[in-house]
Each structure stands twice: as structure tokens, then as C-alpha cells.
Amino acid sequence: MKTFKYILFAIVCGVTFTACDDFLDITPEGQIKGDEMLTSPEGIEDALYGAYSQMRSQMLYGQELHFSTLEILAQNLTCMGNTDIEAMGNYEYDNTNVKGMFEGIWTAMYKNISNVNSILAADLVASASQYPYTIYKGEALGLRAFMHFDLMRLYAEQITQNPKAEGIPYATEFSLNTPNFEPLTKNYEHILADLHEAERLLANEAQYVNDRLFMTDRQIHCNLYAVQALLARVYLTMGDKDNAAIYAKKVIDKSPYKLNVKTDINGDLAGVLSQKETLFGIYFAEFYNNVYNNLQAIQSFKTLNPRGDIETIYEQNAEGMDYRTMAYFTNKEAGGTVIKRLSKFTDIYELEGMQSSRPKELILGINLIRLPEMYYIMAEALLESDIELATEYYNQVLESRGLSALRKDQTLTQELINLERFKEYFGEGQTFFNLKRQHLNISAWDNTTAKEKVIPASKEIYVIPIPDSEYENRL
């Protein structure tokens, strides 16, 4: 049954991604085809599959917003001799190719937001009051908030640094007209409204699991626990630690997901969704190709290399054996030189030509929200009000990774939480956002030899300029 289900899922997706070619184009002709498509549950599901598929593009979470651009900005990965990557790592936002990259990200994200808005505008979804339409609407609202939030985290200031900052356009309609820019506070109002409504609509999804193909494998959908986890993430970014803790605790206490035991760490994220820890991910059978070409292979002036002091960082505050060091990194020999590879996402079955041996229950794809983040949010949110409880949450992640809990004579600090977050999420596109949220200085990628070992926190570093074309299109 499981094998048949995935074959059927692949067929559905194959039809969807082909059928959606016109639907995903924002044109009058596409509007007509979209309207025809969105008049049945099957058509709406196809459209949602199409929106999820767009998120896995290289310009978005299939590469740049996962293990590439965001990790280069965080100084975690680099490629010496590649002028484009070096320009990105030096925050040369006026560089032609760097500008082109961020324009591509902006355009791809807004195009997919418009696709989602088309789904939300469909009569069956807009007036949703019963299953399955409430599920469709909840997922679409969650996706709209998810994508806008990452745009805000890139292209707008950190709200706790400047509460009066300008935000981005928050698109709520499927339209050829570009929405106006609005204050960042208004952006957050929109996001919270979308997420709280999504939470309400998805509240009873558990009773419908496996009711239809669309309701299987909820990890690859913007499900209830993904929405609640995103609320925890958003509230923490806003500086609202009380609400961040409320939602992180909901996920920890009520979701079916639990932290891995240390022996589960190896291969847990290797091109697949973590069975125990992934709250939301994107199905992507070809993810291996992006990962291999950019992280696993050894190609001069192309392949990304981990920062020079990575081993030292994982050794900090590490009593016990950190199973992540073996699971996330490997050494590869090239011309008599040992080169470290970030192998965290490399599908070992594909690498060794053993695809037929891969367990059938594994879902190929990209992890976007994982459970450990909720424990870090709890630790940070409770750090000042209940340090003992904060330490308990922190220790649970440490011990699940093979490390010893903090000793009685050790005190949990924000620095320790940040260090642990860094180790856990290395390569996953979250470090830059965590640094920006706290307005922290950035440690240079090769701080053993670099002239500038610390890059001072600044608006110029942390706020990506809005693409010129966005303003030109408004003339």
C-alpha cells in the first residue's frame, strides 16, 4: 500500500506540475484556466501541489533559501575564488550578480504567493466552512504567511531594532496589480491574522488523516503543527516571548513528533524528511542533484565549503559525543588533500547507487521546520522568567544529540542557546535570521586567518535592498 501510494502521489504530482504550467503564469489566460481548475476538490488539491512544488525551486527552498545564499550570508559556507560567492559573502549588495540573485528570490516568492492567493480567491476556498475546503484554506493561508515572513526577514529591518520600519508589500489578492508597501508592523498584523485563521481551520485535521490521498503524509503539507510552530517563530522574532512560548509548548506537548534519540541522528536529514522531528517539509525527489552539485562534489570555484573553524565550534561546550559531527560532516580526499564536506543533506542511498534499498517510509525532500527549534524557543523565552525550566528544555536537545546536560555549576545563557542553535541548524538557512533577530556580530567564515574576524552587526549587512525592478514596475 505504501509503495502504491507513492507511485500514485508521483503520478498526481506529475500531472499537477504539467497542468499548472499555465495556471502558474499570472496572465488573463492563466486566470481563466485557474478558475476552471479550482471548481473541484481535485483541482484545488492540484493547485496546492503546484504551489508546494514552486517552493522547491533552486531560487527558493530547493537551494538559495536553504543551504546556499543564506548560509553564505551567515559565513557558514563559501567558495574561495568564485567571485559571485565571495561578493555575496562580503555583502556587496550592489554587485550585479548579487542583485540578480536577490531579485530572483523576490520575484519567485511573490509569483508563488500570487498562486496561493488564486487558490484562496476560488469560491470553494474563500467560503470554506466544512472539510475538505477548510483544510485547503488553512494550508494556503499558512503558506502565504510562511513566504511573506521569509521575505520580511530578508528585505525588511528587524522589528525589535526599528518598530517604525517600512515593511514589504503583503499580497492578499491574485492580481496583476502590485500591492503597496506598508509598515512592518502592518506586515506582522497580516501574518498573525493569516496564521491564527489557519490554526482555526486546521484544528480538526487529525480526524481526517488518510481520508484521501491529499490527507496522507501531513509533514509535506502546511499542517496544524507547522502553523503553530511558525507562530512561535514569528512571535519570537517580534520579541513577544510569552506568546512564542505558548505556541512552542503547544507543538512540543500536542504534536505526535518527538526528539530523536542520538542513534537516530545519522542520516536523519540526508535528503529526506526527519521521521520524528520534521513539522513541515517539501517533497522533492530530485533534491539530491542540487545537494551533490553544490555541497558534496569537489569542484573548484563552484562547490561550497564549510567555514574553516567548524570542528572547533562543535567542540565548544561539548561534554559527551555530539552525534551531529559524524552525521553532518564527512572528509573527502582530493589530490592528497582532505577536504571537509557538509554531507548533512546528501542522500547516501543515491550517492552509493542503492536507491532500491532506501526504506519505503522515507519521504525525499527538504526540511523547513523541525522540532528542536521549539525547544530552543522555549529555552530562550523562559531564560529570564524560569531559568530552571528553560534549562530543562535546553538539556533535552543536548541529550538527544549525545551530549551531557548542563552541570549544576553551569548556568544557561543566551550565548549557549545560540551556540546550540548554530550546531543544530548549520546549513539549513536559519543562522542568518537568528543573528539578524538579535542584531549580533557575525564571525567571519575563516576567522583563523581573515583580517576581519568579526563583521559588525548593521542595517547595511542585515537588510537586503529591495530589487530596483520592484520600483521601476510601479512607475
C-alpha positions as CSV (number, residue, x, y, z in Angstrom):
1,M,0.0,0.0,0.0
2,K,2.8,2.4,0.9
3,T,4.6,1.8,-2.4
4,F,1.4,2.2,-4.4
5,K,0.6,5.4,-2.5
6,Y,3.9,7.0,-3.5
7,I,3.5,5.9,-7.1
8,L,0.1,7.4,-7.2
9,F,1.4,10.5,-5.5
10,A,4.1,10.8,-8.1
11,I,1.6,10.4,-10.9
12,V,-0.7,13.1,-9.3
13,C,2.3,15.5,-8.9
14,G,3.4,14.8,-12.5
15,V,0.1,15.7,-13.8
16,T,-0.2,18.7,-11.5
17,F,3.2,20.2,-12.3
18,T,2.4,19.9,-16.0
19,A,-1.2,21.0,-15.8
20,C,-0.2,24.0,-13.6
21,D,2.2,25.5,-16.2
22,D,-0.4,27.8,-17.5
23,F,-2.2,28.2,-14.2
24,L,1.0,29.4,-12.5
25,D,1.5,32.1,-15.1
26,I,-0.1,35.4,-14.0
27,T,-1.9,36.2,-17.2
28,P,-5.5,36.7,-18.2
29,E,-5.4,33.3,-19.9
30,G,-4.0,31.8,-16.8
31,Q,-6.8,33.3,-14.8
32,I,-9.4,31.6,-16.9
33,K,-7.7,28.2,-16.6
34,G,-7.2,28.8,-12.9
35,D,-10.9,29.5,-12.5
36,E,-11.8,26.3,-14.3
37,M,-9.3,24.3,-12.3
38,L,-10.5,25.5,-8.9
39,T,-14.0,24.2,-9.1
40,S,-13.5,20.8,-7.5
41,P,-11.6,19.3,-4.6
42,E,-9.2,17.6,-7.1
43,G,-8.5,20.8,-8.9
44,I,-7.8,22.7,-5.7
45,E,-5.5,20.0,-4.5
46,D,-3.6,20.1,-7.8
47,A,-3.2,23.8,-7.4
48,L,-1.9,23.4,-3.9
49,Y,0.6,20.7,-5.1
50,G,1.7,23.2,-7.7
51,A,2.4,25.9,-5.0
52,Y,4.3,23.4,-2.9
53,S,6.3,22.4,-6.0
54,Q,7.3,26.0,-6.7
55,M,8.8,26.3,-3.2
56,R,11.3,23.7,-4.0
57,S,12.8,25.6,-6.9
58,Q,16.5,26.4,-6.8
59,M,15.8,30.1,-6.3
60,L,13.7,29.3,-3.2
61,Y,14.0,26.4,-0.7
62,G,15.5,23.9,-3.1
63,Q,18.8,25.8,-2.8
64,E,19.2,29.5,-2.2
65,L,16.9,29.9,0.9
66,H,18.2,26.7,2.4
67,F,21.8,25.7,2.0
68,S,23.2,28.3,-0.3
69,T,22.7,32.1,-0.2
70,L,21.5,32.3,3.4
71,E,24.4,30.1,4.6
72,I,26.9,32.3,2.6
73,L,25.5,35.4,4.3
74,A,25.9,33.7,7.7
75,Q,29.5,33.0,6.9
76,N,28.9,29.2,7.2
77,L,29.7,28.3,3.6
78,T,31.9,29.8,1.0
79,C,33.9,29.1,-2.2
80,M,37.2,30.8,-2.5
81,G,37.9,32.0,-6.0
82,N,34.3,32.2,-7.0
83,T,33.8,36.0,-7.4
84,D,30.0,35.8,-7.1
85,I,30.0,33.8,-3.9
86,E,32.8,36.0,-2.5
87,A,30.8,39.1,-3.3
88,M,27.8,37.6,-1.6
89,G,29.9,36.7,1.5
90,N,31.2,40.3,1.5
91,Y,27.7,41.7,1.5
92,E,28.3,43.5,-1.8
93,Y,24.6,44.1,-2.5
94,D,25.4,46.5,-5.3
95,N,27.2,43.7,-7.2
96,T,25.3,43.0,-10.4
97,N,25.1,39.2,-9.9
98,V,24.3,39.5,-6.2
99,K,21.5,41.9,-7.1
100,G,20.3,39.5,-9.7
101,M,20.1,36.7,-7.1
102,F,18.0,38.7,-4.7
103,E,15.8,39.9,-7.5
104,G,15.2,36.3,-8.5
105,I,14.3,35.3,-5.0
106,W,11.9,38.2,-4.6
107,T,10.2,37.6,-7.9
108,A,9.9,33.8,-7.4
109,M,8.4,34.2,-4.0
110,Y,5.9,36.8,-5.0
111,K,4.9,34.7,-8.0
112,N,4.2,31.8,-5.8
113,I,2.3,34.0,-3.3
114,S,0.1,35.1,-6.1
115,N,-0.5,31.4,-7.0
116,V,-1.6,30.8,-3.4
117,N,-3.8,33.9,-3.5
118,S,-5.5,32.5,-6.6
119,I,-6.4,29.4,-4.6
120,L,-7.7,31.5,-1.7
121,A,-9.9,33.5,-4.1
122,A,-11.6,30.5,-5.5
123,D,-15.3,30.3,-4.4
124,L,-15.0,26.9,-2.8
125,V,-12.0,28.0,-0.7
126,A,-13.0,31.6,0.0
127,S,-16.3,30.5,1.5
128,A,-14.9,27.3,3.2
129,S,-16.9,26.2,6.1
130,Q,-16.5,22.4,6.0
131,Y,-14.0,19.7,5.2
132,P,-12.1,19.4,2.9
133,Y,-12.3,23.1,1.9
134,T,-11.3,24.3,5.4
135,I,-8.1,22.2,5.1
136,Y,-7.3,23.7,1.7
137,K,-7.8,27.3,3.0
138,G,-5.8,26.6,6.2
139,E,-2.9,25.3,4.2
140,A,-3.0,28.2,1.7
141,L,-3.1,30.8,4.5
142,G,-0.2,29.1,6.3
143,L,1.8,29.1,3.1
144,R,1.1,32.8,2.4
145,A,2.3,33.7,5.8
146,F,5.3,31.5,5.6
147,M,6.5,33.0,2.4
148,H,5.8,36.6,3.3
149,F,7.6,36.1,6.7
150,D,10.8,35.0,5.0
151,L,10.7,37.9,2.6
152,M,10.3,40.2,5.6
153,R,13.2,38.5,7.3
154,L,15.4,39.2,4.3
155,Y,14.3,42.6,2.9
156,A,13.0,44.5,5.9
157,E,14.6,45.6,9.2
158,Q,14.3,43.6,12.4
159,I,11.2,45.0,14.1
160,T,12.7,45.0,17.6
161,Q,15.5,47.2,16.2
162,N,13.2,49.6,14.5
163,P,9.5,49.3,15.2
164,K,8.7,52.0,12.8
165,A,10.5,50.4,9.8
166,E,9.0,50.1,6.4
167,G,7.9,46.6,5.5
168,I,7.2,44.9,2.2
169,P,4.1,44.5,0.1
170,Y,1.8,42.0,1.7
171,A,-0.1,40.4,-1.2
172,T,-3.6,39.2,-0.3
173,E,-5.1,39.1,-3.8
174,F,-4.5,37.3,-7.1
175,S,-3.9,40.4,-9.2
176,L,-1.7,41.9,-11.8
177,N,-1.5,45.0,-9.6
178,T,1.4,45.0,-7.2
179,P,0.2,45.8,-3.6
180,N,1.6,48.8,-1.9
181,F,4.5,48.8,0.6
182,E,3.2,49.0,4.2
183,P,4.8,49.5,7.6
184,L,6.5,46.4,9.1
185,T,4.0,46.4,12.0
186,K,1.2,46.0,9.4
187,N,3.1,43.1,7.8
188,Y,3.1,41.4,11.2
189,E,-0.6,42.0,11.6
190,H,-1.3,40.3,8.3
191,I,0.9,37.4,9.1
192,L,-0.6,36.8,12.6
193,A,-4.1,37.1,11.1
194,D,-3.3,34.5,8.4
195,L,-1.7,32.1,10.9
196,H,-4.4,32.4,13.5
197,E,-7.1,31.8,10.9
198,A,-5.1,28.8,9.5
199,E,-4.8,27.4,13.0
200,R,-8.6,27.6,13.4
201,L,-9.3,26.0,10.1
202,L,-6.8,23.2,10.6
203,A,-7.7,22.5,14.2
204,N,-9.6,19.3,13.4
205,E,-7.3,18.0,10.6
206,A,-6.3,14.9,12.7
207,Q,-9.7,13.3,12.3
208,Y,-9.4,13.4,8.5
209,V,-5.8,12.0,8.2
210,N,-5.7,9.3,5.5
211,D,-9.3,10.1,4.5
212,R,-8.0,10.9,1.0
213,L,-4.6,11.0,-0.7
214,F,-4.2,14.7,0.0
215,M,-4.6,14.0,3.7
216,T,-1.7,11.5,3.9
217,D,1.9,12.4,4.9
218,R,0.9,15.6,6.6
219,Q,4.6,16.5,7.0
220,I,4.6,17.7,3.4
221,H,1.7,20.0,3.9
222,C,1.4,23.2,5.9
223,N,-0.3,21.3,8.7
224,L,-1.6,22.4,12.1
225,Y,1.6,21.9,13.9
226,A,3.6,23.7,11.2
227,V,1.3,26.7,11.6
228,Q,1.7,26.7,15.4
229,A,5.5,26.3,15.1
230,L,5.5,29.2,12.6
231,L,3.5,31.3,15.1
232,A,6.2,30.5,17.7
233,R,8.9,31.6,15.3
234,V,7.1,34.8,14.3
235,Y,6.3,35.8,17.9
236,L,9.9,35.3,19.0
237,T,11.1,37.4,16.0
238,M,8.6,40.1,17.2
239,G,10.1,40.0,20.7
240,D,6.9,38.6,22.2
241,K,8.4,35.8,24.2
242,D,5.3,34.9,26.1
243,N,3.3,34.0,23.0
244,A,6.3,32.4,21.5
245,A,6.5,30.1,24.4
246,I,2.7,29.4,24.3
247,Y,2.9,28.1,20.7
248,A,6.2,26.3,21.1
249,K,4.8,24.4,24.0
250,K,1.7,23.5,22.1
251,V,3.8,21.9,19.4
252,I,6.0,20.1,22.0
253,D,3.1,18.8,24.1
254,K,0.5,18.0,21.5
255,S,2.1,17.1,18.2
256,P,3.0,13.4,17.5
257,Y,6.6,14.4,16.9
258,K,9.4,13.7,19.4
259,L,13.1,14.4,19.6
260,N,15.3,11.8,18.1
261,V,17.5,9.6,20.3
262,K,21.2,10.1,19.5
263,T,21.5,6.9,17.4
264,D,18.8,8.2,15.0
265,I,20.8,11.3,14.1
266,N,22.9,9.8,11.4
267,G,21.2,10.1,8.0
268,D,18.1,11.6,9.6
269,L,18.2,14.7,7.2
270,A,20.1,13.0,4.4
271,G,17.8,14.1,1.5
272,V,14.7,13.0,3.4
273,L,12.3,14.5,6.0
274,S,13.1,13.5,9.5
275,Q,10.5,10.9,10.5
276,K,10.4,12.1,14.2
277,E,11.2,15.8,14.0
278,T,10.0,17.4,10.8
279,L,6.9,19.5,11.4
280,F,6.9,20.8,7.8
281,G,8.9,20.0,4.7
282,I,8.7,19.9,0.9
283,Y,8.6,16.6,-1.1
284,F,11.4,16.8,-3.6
285,A,12.6,13.6,-5.3
286,E,15.4,15.5,-7.1
287,F,16.8,17.3,-4.1
288,Y,20.0,15.1,-4.3
289,N,21.1,16.7,-7.5
290,N,21.1,20.2,-6.0
291,V,22.9,19.0,-2.9
292,Y,25.5,16.9,-4.7
293,N,26.5,19.6,-7.1
294,N,26.8,22.3,-4.5
295,L,27.9,20.6,-1.4
296,Q,29.2,17.0,-1.9
297,A,31.2,17.2,-5.1
298,I,34.6,18.8,-5.2
299,Q,34.6,21.4,-8.0
300,S,36.9,24.4,-7.9
301,F,35.1,27.7,-7.9
302,K,31.7,26.1,-7.5
303,T,31.3,23.8,-4.6
304,L,30.5,25.3,-1.2
305,N,32.9,24.6,1.7
306,P,32.1,24.7,5.4
307,R,33.7,27.5,7.4
308,G,37.3,26.9,8.5
309,D,36.7,26.6,12.2
310,I,33.7,24.3,12.1
311,E,35.3,21.5,14.1
312,T,36.3,23.9,16.9
313,I,32.7,25.3,17.1
314,Y,31.2,21.8,17.6
315,E,33.7,21.1,20.3
316,Q,32.6,24.1,22.3
317,N,30.6,23.2,25.4
318,A,30.5,19.6,24.2
319,E,30.7,17.2,27.1
320,G,29.9,13.8,25.7
321,M,29.9,12.8,22.0
322,D,28.0,15.0,19.6
323,Y,26.5,12.6,17.1
324,R,25.8,15.5,14.7
325,T,29.5,15.9,13.9
326,M,29.6,12.5,12.2
327,A,26.1,12.9,10.7
328,Y,26.6,16.4,9.3
329,F,30.2,16.3,8.0
330,T,32.5,13.9,6.2
331,N,36.1,14.1,4.9
332,K,36.8,13.6,1.3
333,E,40.3,13.3,-0.2
334,A,41.2,15.2,-3.4
335,G,44.7,15.2,-4.7
336,G,46.2,14.1,-1.4
337,T,44.3,16.8,0.5
338,V,41.5,16.1,2.9
339,I,38.5,18.4,2.3
340,K,35.6,18.6,4.6
341,R,32.1,18.3,3.1
342,L,28.7,19.3,4.5
343,S,27.1,15.9,4.0
344,K,24.0,16.6,6.2
345,F,21.6,16.6,3.3
346,T,23.3,14.0,1.0
347,D,21.2,11.0,0.3
348,I,23.5,8.1,1.0
349,Y,21.4,5.7,-1.0
350,E,21.6,7.9,-4.1
351,L,25.3,8.6,-3.5
352,E,26.1,4.9,-3.4
353,G,23.7,3.8,-6.1
354,M,21.5,1.9,-3.7
355,Q,18.2,3.7,-4.2
356,S,16.3,0.4,-4.1
357,S,17.5,-0.2,-0.6
358,R,16.0,3.0,0.8
359,P,13.3,2.3,3.3
360,K,9.9,2.9,1.7
361,E,8.6,5.0,4.6
362,L,11.2,7.7,4.0
363,I,10.0,10.9,2.2
364,L,12.5,12.5,-0.1
365,G,12.6,16.3,0.4
366,I,13.6,19.4,2.2
367,N,13.1,20.0,5.9
368,L,11.7,23.5,6.6
369,I,10.6,23.5,10.2
370,R,11.9,20.9,12.7
371,L,11.0,20.2,16.3
372,P,14.3,21.2,18.0
373,E,13.6,24.8,17.2
374,M,10.6,24.7,19.5
375,Y,12.9,23.6,22.4
376,Y,15.3,26.5,21.7
377,I,12.4,28.9,21.6
378,M,11.2,27.6,25.0
379,A,14.7,27.9,26.5
380,E,15.1,31.5,25.2
381,A,11.6,32.6,26.1
382,L,11.9,31.3,29.7
383,L,15.5,32.3,30.2
384,E,14.7,35.3,32.4
385,S,11.5,34.2,34.0
386,D,12.2,30.5,34.8
387,I,15.8,29.5,34.2
388,E,15.3,26.1,35.6
389,L,12.6,25.2,33.2
390,A,14.5,26.9,30.4
391,T,17.5,24.7,31.2
392,E,15.3,21.5,31.1
393,Y,14.2,22.3,27.6
394,Y,17.7,23.1,26.5
395,N,19.1,19.9,28.1
396,Q,16.6,17.7,26.3
397,V,18.1,18.7,22.9
398,L,21.6,18.3,24.2
399,E,21.0,14.8,25.5
400,S,19.1,13.8,22.3
401,R,22.3,14.7,20.3
402,G,24.6,12.7,22.6
403,L,25.8,15.5,24.8
404,S,25.6,15.8,28.5
405,A,23.2,18.1,30.2
406,L,24.5,21.2,31.8
407,R,26.1,20.6,35.1
408,K,24.7,22.1,38.3
409,D,27.5,24.6,38.3
410,Q,26.8,25.8,34.8
411,T,24.3,28.5,34.0
412,L,22.2,28.6,30.8
413,T,22.8,31.8,28.8
414,Q,21.6,33.2,25.5
415,E,25.1,32.6,24.1
416,L,24.8,28.8,24.9
417,I,21.3,28.7,23.2
418,N,22.7,30.5,20.1
419,L,25.7,28.0,20.0
420,E,23.4,25.1,20.2
421,R,21.1,26.5,17.5
422,F,24.1,27.0,15.3
423,K,25.2,23.4,15.7
424,E,21.8,22.0,15.0
425,Y,20.8,24.2,12.1
426,F,24.1,24.5,10.3
427,G,23.4,24.5,6.6
428,E,19.6,24.9,6.9
429,G,19.3,28.7,6.2
430,Q,18.3,29.7,9.7
431,T,21.6,31.0,11.2
432,F,21.5,34.4,9.4
433,F,17.9,35.0,10.5
434,N,18.8,34.1,14.1
435,L,21.8,36.5,14.1
436,K,19.7,39.3,12.5
437,R,16.9,38.9,15.0
438,Q,19.3,39.5,17.8
439,H,21.4,42.1,15.9
440,L,24.6,40.1,16.6
441,N,28.0,40.5,15.1
442,I,28.9,37.8,12.5
443,S,32.0,35.7,12.9
444,A,33.9,35.7,9.6
445,W,34.0,32.3,7.7
446,D,37.7,31.9,8.1
447,N,38.4,33.7,11.4
448,T,41.7,31.9,11.9
449,T,43.4,33.9,9.0
450,A,40.9,36.6,8.0
451,K,41.9,40.2,8.6
452,E,38.4,41.0,9.9
453,K,37.4,38.2,12.2
454,V,34.2,39.8,13.2
455,I,31.7,41.5,10.9
456,P,29.8,44.2,13.0
457,A,26.1,44.0,13.0
458,S,24.4,46.7,10.9
459,K,21.4,47.5,8.8
460,E,23.7,47.5,5.8
461,I,24.6,43.9,6.4
462,Y,21.2,42.6,7.6
463,V,18.7,44.3,5.3
464,I,18.8,43.2,1.7
465,P,17.9,46.1,-0.7
466,I,14.5,45.8,-2.4
467,P,15.2,45.0,-6.1
468,D,15.3,48.0,-8.4
469,S,12.7,46.4,-10.7
470,E,10.1,46.5,-7.9
471,Y,10.2,50.3,-8.0
472,E,10.6,50.5,-11.8
473,N,7.4,48.4,-12.3
474,R,5.5,50.9,-10.2
475,L,6.3,53.9,-12.5
